[in-house]
């Protein structure tokens, strides 16, 4: 990308595809954005830009880049592909641009330490990176090798669609309560319906929302 394209991205502000960082103070937190982009549709991480879009640049750009690339290599699993470009602003400051490619081995996880066994998956929602629920992780994993999914339209599924006829969205817990299913069964049913493209899942920090596909244009 050229600098004019970078400025266009910055002018548009942070969103589903763009994240600003002033500097890499805590790489273990920044990689959440990297993982979220890889788990979603890819995105641009710009280091040396304030939250308000001011291009301040990095004084120690080589050090910032080394720290972040080391964190991506050591704290993200599976391996995440990205493109890196440095844009000099002055003799002493540069803007760092990382294009995180959409992953082909989802879900991707961020780890706090190099040798930790368990990490956390994140997804990008608008201008935020939020932790992925177990249901989101199952859907991401399935979509690595998509194939047709069918579900049986039974009493519980009919109950759910009737509820969504009068309500914009529903959660797993709400479906569990109305159907009498335990949480695992309710969750599995709704994941299958998402994979069959009859429901759409909306990731949220507290509880994911599920909406009927017909609600989307």
Secondary structure, DSSP 4 states (H G I P E B T S, - for coil): --HHHHHHHHHT-SBTTEEEES--S-HHHHHHHHHHHHHTT-EEEEETB-TTS-B--BTTHHHHHHHHHHHHHHHEES---EEEEEEE-SSS-EEEEEEEPPPSSPPPEE-SSTT-S--B-EEEETTEEEEPPHHHHHHHHHGGG---------HHHHHHHHHHHHSS-B-HHHHHHHH---HHHHHHHHHHHHHTTSEEEE--SSS-EEEEGGG--
